[in-house]
Amino acid sequence: MAGTLSVQKIQGLASATDPTTVTIPSGHKLVASDTAGVICPGQILQVVNTNFASNTGPFNTSANSYVQITGLDTTITPKASGSHILCTVNVMHGQNSNGWMHGELRRDGTQVAEQSWYGKDQYGGGIDCKPWFNFVDTTSGTTAGTAIAYTVWIHTQGSTTVTVNWNNNNSNLSTSNVTLMEIAQ
């Protein structure tokens, strides 16, 4: 006999041996209609990834302003409200001289993470990759069904020029990426 059970909460019987446990018997399963149908804190609900393989640049941001790396724009639409978003950003880059470089991760246009490092001259033939960000966005106030857009920005010191996914002799082409993971809370 098929039926529908509509309740606010399921809990074990107070008189049971283990009153805090609800057991689904062997051979039976609980099936959810989508990935957020059954949510456990810490569970990864979805993964969104953007791979960017085009060689872009050079970016010369000596005016102390950030330039967006548009190929790394990544959007995630949370399946559950209150989720945290784990952001992993890896950018392959070349640089024409020793100097400071700054990366910024923005959520819906607002900076949520910044990274600075002193880079070496890889422009003559090398290419470098640093994990720009491994950041858990806990402040996004996620709402199920409302998209969140993450963008990656770059800015250099002085006359330092940076390329993305290549170096100045157009060799050592590579791929940069952004991975977003929704983590249930």
Secondary structure, DSSP 8 states (H G I E B T S, - for coil): -------S-----TTSSSTT-----TT-----SSTTSS--TT-EEEEEEEEE---EEEEE-TTS--EE-GGG-EEE--SSTT-EEEEEEEEEEEESSSEEEEEEEEETTEEEEEEEEEE---TTT--EEEEEEEEEE--S---TT--EEEEEEEEESTT-EEEESS-TTS-S---EEEEEEEE--
